[in-house]
Amino acid sequence: MVVLDATIVNIALPHMQSALKLSTTGLSWVLNAYALTFGGMLLLGGRAGDILGRRRVFMTGIALFSLASLLGGLATSPAWLLAARALQGVGGAIASPTAMSLIATNFAEGHERNRAFGVFAAVSGSGAAIGLLAGGMLTSWLSWRWVFFVNVPIGVLLVLLAPLYIAESERNPGRFDVGGALASTAGMSSLVYGFIRAAQHGWRDTWTIGSFGAAAALLATFVLIERSHPQPVMPLRLFANRNRAAGYVVMLSLAASIFSIFFFLTLFVQQVLGYSPLRAGIAFLPVSVAIIVMAQLASRNLARVGPRPLMTLGALLAASGLALLSRIAETSSYLGGILGPIVLFASGMGLMFVPLTTIAVSGVERRDSGAASGMLNVMQQVGGSLGLSILVTVFGTASRHEQVSQTARLMAQATPAQRQAFAAGALQPPPEVARAVLAHGVSMAFEVGALFAVLALVATLVGIRTGRQEVVEGTMTGVPV
């Protein structure tokens, strides 16, 4: 439910924009408000599970998530909607790391845990694509508000059933690092805002420069807090292991690519190909199938071949899929230009999720299990939000340049009377011009997205050194950075 909610709103974005009069920048914040609070508070949520009991914290997070979903569905203004999305992120941040920690503490390291994480990775990886399908059905058959309302009965059911099926974990004494969590969330929010502001107002804008300056100061403060706090929300010792640190970089890079796929292709298939919300959701079903199949394949072969070969092949497939998508144009069709690349990309994602999860939690002390599992989610959410803001900047810049080019071409071909009508705003460019502009911006965004996947490949080749034997034995000592 938590992973699905990161994308279920994507299909409904055009309808939200129309109903609440959102700008394009505001539209991206519908995703970023969720991702930033989710990523920023995840470590605090994982720490809360360690101290207060994971089942108790899990149920609290689900209840808060459900309440925020109800408020989001009732939103009547952009501010109300964005506040509800941010609150959803907080609820998800409380529930998600405790879910992964409960798996880590209830299954023995080695084959049993690898199999459990295989199921977990398949559900998590496919949740994004399933969210697009569910969003399409709900938006087409009911309204965009139901992409939020649908979480309420599911959340109530989970809260009622959790005590029956989940054993409570032991409570460990400790302190909360609220200052660290707030500094990291505020710092990443400032960084993302800086990129989005640059997309609209340029790099020399005062608010753009100020946002980047504030981000640098807040993130530096966060590191200082973590170094001095007796029980930091992000124990820096987690990065002392070379494999785990490289795994975090890989997840950060991949998440930036994942968000680009869902955000920009959703716009493309609806606004260029003319798909309905339901048809757009169905178009992403192959992504879900590919991730599930490849995650199970990775789970079965992880102990035999080790994480590095699976992650290398996965990063290659993901980068190849994005590189092919960067050739997209307004004349591209779904079967001819989209289906093959997204299946390639999804196959790569499926191969990487299981070994990444295994690397994140293997060999971690019990006191750090919540933080270790939460950190992987942090990298996913922060990477996705930061990557989306960068790609929105690329998209906006490329679209503006293409708009100028297309306008110049139209003016050169127009009669004097048409030129006057264009200048007065009485005559609008034909629809194919808007489609060409959007397609060009999407293409450029995918080019940068492919570079993120290449970065994941480099981090895998350079940083991952754990072998097959460590996975079999459930240990991962690695090499200190």
Beta strands, then each sheet from edge to edge (+ up, - down):
end
